[in-house]
Amino acid sequence: MYSSYMRRRPARSYSCRMSMTIDAPTLQGGPSLPQERRLVTSIPGPKSEALIARKQAAVSAGVGTMMPVYAAAAGGGVIVDVDGNSLIDLGSGIAVTNVGNADPHVTAAVIEQVQRFTHTCFTITPYDGYVEVAEALNRLTPGDHAKRTALFNSGAEAVENAIKIARYYTGKSAVVAFDHGYHGRTNLTMALTAKAMPYKAGFGPFAPDVYRAPMSYPYRDGLSGAEAAERAIHMMDRQIGVDRIAAIIIEPIQGEGGFVVPAEGFLPALQKWANANNVVFIADEVQTGFARTGQMFASEHEGVVPDLITLAKGIAGGLPLAAVTGKAEIMDAPHAGGLGGTYGGNPIATAAALGALQAYDEHDLLARALELEGIIRHELTALQSTDARIGDIRGRGAMMAIELVDANGKPDAALTGKVAKHCHVNGVIVLTCGTDGNVIRLLPPLSIGDDLLREGISVIAEALAAN
Ligand SMILES: *Cc1c(COP(=O)(O)O)cnc(C)c1O
């Protein structure tokens, strides 16, 4: 059997083509990387061009890439590409490397753990790192009630599990998400996500019993928080019926949907209504969590205490880890074996999370996020005073955005695309977002320096001037 199997198949080498074969500079990442914008080729350079061609031939076209450069090393506030260009990072890999790329606390914890063991499966042979992360999240998340945590691999998986838990606990099935909301790309989270293109188009049918309520969007609706909450609650009462609603899920500041900060009072009013009606209030803090907004969690800005909170992105310095943390009686409702997964709370990822938590603390990154907000607000406000196309400046901490509009105040996605492109080819990584694709968002690593951040924003200013 074995030999005939061998004969049928051509001799083939299974060794990987290492990245070394493309002569990537062997750079050490982390904070010691020179903190500068430096372009030594056009963007993309020849080595990135070669990788773009290989990607096209090897990787599903459904996996798009925004930047036309391939990374070789990263740290502080820069990403160095395979051609030796050093780009200013205003994206943090979508709000993930809040503590900075290759942060020494994270790399040391990962190296120590990877040499001890790489996987046992927590649901088979558990280990202390998982429990320690759970203890830390129970302590750090809002509210002083008894809490429990379950760990997963991605934000979408955390959201899926939060919904499972809420349904189990309440015995109800309907779930409400909000206009412009983003919660992931799995089937249930696509149903929760608002924007069709690119997240949902062609991928249905979607999970049932999911509804969408109107969001508070002060720049667009002009409503107070109380008025917007009343509008959303009226819709839920009349169109769904509160006796059917298991949970509402909301981002305290919307991420992909356009960095929409709800009007003051909106979130507390929804929380109060949910608590009074046996509806589980889930704060999706996958993007806003971990010091990003100047508080450890964005719910804290208005004293909101969610029943459940979903976490991922900034949790582990770039390693895949996610969590649902919440009230003990809700989290303990499902039967043993109802939650889990092969990799959830992987030991290397939990070690990285413990390293990252040390970094948040030791570098006082909450304060740093507020300092970055000060710089960003100052620069963007100056820019807005001479450019009416910046309709709105909003956000908190190191999660800030500008909404770009045309002369009639309508969303200007074309301008937004041109501004982003200009930044990209001039060595600044910026991301766009918004249901209408007209928002430039800034998510710098909290390890970026003041001057580099200012230089990055000056390139956005140049981009606006040139378009
Ligand atoms: C990114 C994101 C998710 C999905 O996280 P993944 O790790 O990409 O699955 C869910 N919710 C919010 C608010 C997000 O920003």
PDBQT file of the ligand as one rigid body, heavy atoms in Angstrom, charges set to zero:
ROOT
HETATM    1  C1  LIG A 501     -12.513  43.389  13.776  1.00  0.00    +0.000 C 
HETATM    2  C2  LIG A 501     -13.781  43.343  14.481  1.00  0.00    +0.000 A 
HETATM    3  C3  LIG A 501     -14.475  42.132  14.654  1.00  0.00    +0.000 A 
HETATM    4  C4  LIG A 501     -14.027  40.839  14.042  1.00  0.00    +0.000 C 
HETATM    5  O1  LIG A 501     -12.785  40.422  14.541  1.00  0.00    +0.000 OA
HETATM    6  P1  LIG A 501     -11.939  39.339  13.742  1.00  0.00    +0.000 P 
HETATM    7  O2  LIG A 501     -10.782  39.036  14.669  1.00  0.00    +0.000 OA
HETATM    8  O3  LIG A 501     -11.514  39.969  12.465  1.00  0.00    +0.000 OA
HETATM    9  O4  LIG A 501     -12.819  38.168  13.538  1.00  0.00    +0.000 OA
HETATM   10  C5  LIG A 501     -15.628  42.158  15.406  1.00  0.00    +0.000 A 
HETATM   11  N1  LIG A 501     -16.083  43.302  15.952  1.00  0.00    +0.000 NA
HETATM   12  C6  LIG A 501     -15.438  44.466  15.808  1.00  0.00    +0.000 A 
HETATM   13  C7  LIG A 501     -15.981  45.689  16.464  1.00  0.00    +0.000 C 
HETATM   14  C8  LIG A 501     -14.277  44.531  15.049  1.00  0.00    +0.000 A 
HETATM   15  O5  LIG A 501     -13.645  45.700  14.879  1.00  0.00    +0.000 OA
ENDROOT
TORSDOF 0
